[in-house]
Amino acid sequence: MSKRKAAYPAKRSMNLFYKPDRTTKPATIALYVLFVLVCLLGLGKFLVYDVWVETTEAQRALTAAEEQLEGVLLELTDYSEVWERYSRYSATEEERDLIDRMEVLALLDEAVGTTAVMDAVSIGGSTVQLQFSGVTLAQTAQIVSALEASPIVAYTMVNTAATTQSEGAPADDSAPVQASVLIQLQKEVSQ
């Protein structure tokens, strides 16, 4: 082996380009501070500003609801007086169970009509006591049938059907009678 000198690299030129370290300069520090401030502002918008806006909107909604509640409470201040007037003029439970008297009178007028003379009508609760005269027994049966055909009549009962002839005269089917009929009413059955 030869004893030659080993070749080592040698630097034969000089590099004059020098890049100074700027990480410690105030401009770099200012950029870092600015970056942190921008991040804090971004977080502040979501964590502070949006929550604050939501809170103020909720407070406005609460104020509006409280004003509405006050208005309703002002309307209800005389509730007891209104309830008393309503109770005075509205139908009671018993009255609601009764059949309309005008409907009953219309039924009687339709059934008896011009055929007979209504002498007396008495309506109490769900019963009607009717007395009429000036008809024959056959016409009385027709009147009773017309009454029973109505949906508001539960049943009828003829109490008396007496003739107005004198006692000594012979019985005649065409003689006028005076009849008394009891009518039991019912609520109209809906189908």
C-alpha positions as a Markdown table, in Angstrom:
| # | Residue | x | y | z |
|---|---|---|---|---|
| 1 | Met | 0.0 | 0.0 | 0.0 |
| 2 | Ser | 1.1 | 3.2 | -0.8 |
| 3 | Lys | 1.5 | 5.8 | 1.7 |
| 4 | Arg | -0.2 | 8.5 | 0.1 |
| 5 | Lys | -1.7 | 11.3 | 1.8 |
| 6 | Ala | -5.4 | 11.0 | 2.4 |
| 7 | Ala | -7.4 | 13.7 | 0.6 |
| 8 | Tyr | -9.5 | 15.8 | 2.8 |
| 9 | Pro | -12.0 | 18.3 | 1.5 |
| 10 | Ala | -10.9 | 21.8 | 1.5 |
| 11 | Lys | -12.8 | 25.0 | 1.3 |
| 12 | Arg | -11.4 | 27.2 | -1.3 |
| 13 | Ser | -14.1 | 29.9 | -1.5 |
| 14 | Met | -16.0 | 32.0 | 1.0 |
| 15 | Asn | -19.8 | 32.3 | 1.3 |
| 16 | Leu | -20.6 | 35.9 | 2.2 |
| 17 | Phe | -24.5 | 35.4 | 2.4 |
| 18 | Tyr | -25.5 | 35.7 | 6.0 |
| 19 | Lys | -29.1 | 35.3 | 7.1 |
| 20 | Pro | -29.6 | 37.0 | 10.5 |
| 21 | Asp | -32.0 | 35.4 | 13.0 |
| 22 | Arg | -35.1 | 37.6 | 13.3 |
| 23 | Thr | -37.1 | 35.6 | 15.8 |
| 24 | Thr | -36.0 | 37.9 | 18.6 |
| 25 | Lys | -36.8 | 41.1 | 16.9 |
| 26 | Pro | -39.8 | 43.3 | 18.0 |
| 27 | Ala | -41.5 | 42.8 | 14.6 |
| 28 | Thr | -41.7 | 39.1 | 15.0 |
| 29 | Ile | -42.9 | 39.4 | 18.5 |
| 30 | Ala | -45.6 | 41.8 | 17.3 |
| 31 | Leu | -46.7 | 39.3 | 14.7 |
| 32 | Tyr | -47.0 | 36.6 | 17.3 |
| 33 | Val | -49.0 | 38.9 | 19.6 |
| 34 | Leu | -51.2 | 39.9 | 16.6 |
| 35 | Phe | -51.9 | 36.3 | 15.8 |
| 36 | Val | -52.8 | 35.5 | 19.4 |
| 37 | Leu | -55.1 | 38.6 | 19.5 |
| 38 | Val | -56.9 | 37.5 | 16.2 |
| 39 | Cys | -57.4 | 34.0 | 17.7 |
| 40 | Leu | -58.7 | 35.5 | 20.9 |
| 41 | Leu | -61.1 | 37.8 | 18.9 |
| 42 | Gly | -62.3 | 34.8 | 17.0 |
| 43 | Leu | -62.9 | 32.8 | 20.2 |
| 44 | Gly | -64.4 | 35.9 | 21.8 |
| 45 | Lys | -67.0 | 36.2 | 19.0 |
| 46 | Phe | -68.2 | 32.6 | 19.6 |
| 47 | Leu | -67.8 | 32.4 | 23.3 |
| 48 | Val | -68.7 | 36.0 | 24.4 |
| 49 | Tyr | -70.5 | 38.0 | 21.7 |
| 50 | Asp | -72.9 | 35.3 | 20.4 |
| 51 | Val | -73.8 | 34.4 | 24.0 |
| 52 | Trp | -74.4 | 38.1 | 24.8 |
| 53 | Val | -76.6 | 38.5 | 21.7 |
| 54 | Glu | -78.6 | 35.4 | 22.7 |
| 55 | Thr | -79.0 | 36.7 | 26.2 |
| 56 | Thr | -80.3 | 40.1 | 25.1 |
| 57 | Glu | -82.8 | 38.5 | 22.6 |
| 58 | Ala | -84.0 | 36.2 | 25.4 |
| 59 | Gln | -84.4 | 39.2 | 27.7 |
| 60 | Arg | -86.4 | 41.0 | 25.0 |
| 61 | Ala | -88.6 | 37.9 | 24.6 |
| 62 | Leu | -89.0 | 37.7 | 28.4 |
| 63 | Thr | -90.1 | 41.3 | 28.6 |
| 64 | Ala | -92.6 | 40.9 | 25.8 |
| 65 | Ala | -94.0 | 37.7 | 27.5 |
| 66 | Glu | -94.3 | 39.6 | 30.8 |
| 67 | Glu | -96.2 | 42.4 | 29.1 |
| 68 | Gln | -98.5 | 39.9 | 27.5 |
| 69 | Leu | -99.0 | 38.2 | 30.9 |
| 70 | Glu | -99.8 | 41.6 | 32.5 |
| 71 | Gly | -102.4 | 42.2 | 29.8 |
| 72 | Val | -104.0 | 38.9 | 30.3 |
| 73 | Leu | -104.0 | 39.4 | 34.1 |
| 74 | Leu | -105.6 | 42.8 | 33.6 |
| 75 | Glu | -108.3 | 41.1 | 31.6 |
| 76 | Leu | -108.9 | 38.6 | 34.3 |
| 77 | Thr | -109.2 | 41.0 | 37.2 |
| 78 | Asp | -112.9 | 41.0 | 36.9 |
| 79 | Tyr | -113.2 | 37.3 | 36.2 |
| 80 | Ser | -115.3 | 36.5 | 39.2 |
| 81 | Glu | -117.8 | 39.2 | 38.2 |
| 82 | Val | -117.9 | 37.8 | 34.6 |
| 83 | Trp | -118.3 | 34.3 | 35.9 |
| 84 | Glu | -121.2 | 35.4 | 38.2 |
| 85 | Arg | -123.0 | 37.1 | 35.2 |
| 86 | Tyr | -122.3 | 34.0 | 33.0 |
| 87 | Ser | -123.7 | 31.7 | 35.7 |
| 88 | Arg | -126.7 | 33.9 | 36.1 |
| 89 | Tyr | -127.7 | 33.9 | 32.4 |
| 90 | Ser | -126.5 | 30.5 | 31.3 |
| 91 | Ala | -128.6 | 27.4 | 31.5 |
| 92 | Thr | -128.2 | 25.2 | 34.5 |
| 93 | Glu | -127.7 | 21.5 | 34.3 |
| 94 | Glu | -131.4 | 20.9 | 35.0 |
| 95 | Glu | -132.4 | 23.5 | 32.3 |
| 96 | Arg | -130.1 | 21.8 | 29.7 |
| 97 | Asp | -131.8 | 18.5 | 30.4 |
| 98 | Leu | -135.3 | 20.0 | 29.6 |
| 99 | Ile | -136.7 | 20.0 | 26.1 |
| 100 | Asp | -137.2 | 23.4 | 24.5 |
| 101 | Arg | -140.6 | 24.7 | 25.4 |
| 102 | Met | -141.1 | 26.3 | 22.0 |
| 103 | Glu | -140.5 | 23.0 | 20.3 |
| 104 | Val | -143.1 | 21.4 | 22.6 |
| 105 | Leu | -145.6 | 24.1 | 21.8 |
| 106 | Ala | -144.9 | 23.8 | 18.1 |
| 107 | Leu | -145.6 | 20.0 | 18.4 |
| 108 | Leu | -148.9 | 20.6 | 20.2 |
| 109 | Asp | -149.9 | 23.2 | 17.6 |
| 110 | Glu | -149.1 | 20.9 | 14.8 |
| 111 | Ala | -150.8 | 17.9 | 16.3 |
| 112 | Val | -153.9 | 19.6 | 17.6 |
| 113 | Gly | -153.9 | 22.4 | 15.0 |
| 114 | Thr | -157.3 | 23.6 | 13.9 |
| 115 | Thr | -159.0 | 20.3 | 14.5 |
| 116 | Ala | -159.6 | 20.9 | 18.2 |
| 117 | Val | -159.7 | 23.7 | 20.7 |
| 118 | Met | -156.9 | 23.6 | 23.2 |
| 119 | Asp | -158.5 | 24.4 | 26.6 |
| 120 | Ala | -155.4 | 24.1 | 28.8 |
| 121 | Val | -151.7 | 23.2 | 28.4 |
| 122 | Ser | -149.5 | 22.6 | 31.4 |
| 123 | Ile | -145.7 | 21.9 | 31.0 |
| 124 | Gly | -143.7 | 20.8 | 34.0 |
| 125 | Gly | -140.3 | 19.2 | 33.8 |
| 126 | Ser | -140.6 | 16.5 | 31.2 |
| 127 | Thr | -144.4 | 16.0 | 31.3 |
| 128 | Val | -147.2 | 17.9 | 29.5 |
| 129 | Gln | -150.8 | 17.9 | 30.5 |
| 130 | Leu | -153.0 | 18.8 | 27.5 |
| 131 | Gln | -156.8 | 19.3 | 27.6 |
| 132 | Phe | -158.6 | 19.9 | 24.3 |
| 133 | Ser | -162.2 | 19.7 | 23.2 |
| 134 | Gly | -164.4 | 20.0 | 20.1 |
| 135 | Val | -163.3 | 16.7 | 18.4 |
| 136 | Thr | -164.7 | 13.2 | 18.0 |
| 137 | Leu | -163.2 | 10.1 | 19.6 |
| 138 | Ala | -161.7 | 9.2 | 16.2 |
| 139 | Gln | -160.1 | 12.7 | 15.8 |
| 140 | Thr | -158.8 | 12.3 | 19.4 |
| 141 | Ala | -157.1 | 9.0 | 18.4 |
| 142 | Gln | -155.5 | 10.8 | 15.4 |
| 143 | Ile | -154.2 | 13.6 | 17.6 |
| 144 | Val | -152.7 | 11.1 | 20.0 |
| 145 | Ser | -151.1 | 9.2 | 17.1 |
| 146 | Ala | -149.6 | 12.4 | 15.7 |
| 147 | Leu | -148.2 | 13.2 | 19.2 |
| 148 | Glu | -146.7 | 9.7 | 19.6 |
| 149 | Ala | -145.0 | 10.0 | 16.1 |
| 150 | Ser | -142.8 | 12.8 | 17.4 |
| 151 | Pro | -139.2 | 11.9 | 18.4 |
| 152 | Ile | -139.5 | 14.1 | 21.6 |
| 153 | Val | -142.5 | 12.1 | 22.9 |
| 154 | Ala | -141.7 | 9.0 | 25.0 |
| 155 | Tyr | -145.4 | 8.0 | 25.4 |
| 156 | Thr | -148.9 | 9.5 | 25.8 |
| 157 | Met | -151.7 | 8.5 | 28.1 |
| 158 | Val | -155.3 | 9.6 | 27.6 |
| 159 | Asn | -156.7 | 10.2 | 31.0 |
| 160 | Thr | -160.3 | 11.1 | 30.1 |
| 161 | Ala | -162.2 | 11.5 | 26.9 |
| 162 | Ala | -165.7 | 12.5 | 27.9 |
| 163 | Thr | -168.5 | 13.6 | 25.7 |
| 164 | Thr | -170.1 | 17.0 | 26.2 |
| 165 | Gln | -173.6 | 15.6 | 25.5 |
| 166 | Ser | -176.3 | 15.5 | 28.1 |
| 167 | Glu | -176.6 | 12.3 | 30.2 |
| 168 | Gly | -180.0 | 11.3 | 28.9 |
| 169 | Ala | -179.0 | 11.5 | 25.2 |
| 170 | Pro | -178.1 | 8.3 | 23.3 |
| 171 | Ala | -174.3 | 7.6 | 22.7 |
| 172 | Asp | -173.1 | 9.0 | 19.4 |
| 173 | Asp | -169.5 | 8.4 | 18.0 |
| 174 | Ser | -169.7 | 11.7 | 16.2 |
| 175 | Ala | -170.4 | 13.7 | 19.4 |
| 176 | Pro | -167.7 | 16.1 | 20.4 |
| 177 | Val | -165.6 | 15.1 | 23.4 |
| 178 | Gln | -163.3 | 16.8 | 25.9 |
| 179 | Ala | -160.0 | 14.9 | 26.3 |
| 180 | Ser | -157.2 | 15.1 | 28.8 |
| 181 | Val | -153.8 | 13.7 | 27.6 |
| 182 | Leu | -150.6 | 13.2 | 29.6 |
| 183 | Ile | -147.5 | 13.4 | 27.4 |
| 184 | Gln | -144.1 | 12.2 | 28.7 |
| 185 | Leu | -141.3 | 14.0 | 26.9 |
| 186 | Gln | -137.8 | 12.7 | 26.1 |
| 187 | Lys | -134.6 | 14.2 | 24.6 |
| 188 | Glu | -134.6 | 13.7 | 20.8 |
| 189 | Val | -132.5 | 10.6 | 20.0 |
| 190 | Ser | -129.8 | 11.4 | 17.4 |
| 191 | Gln | -129.3 | 8.8 | 14.8 |
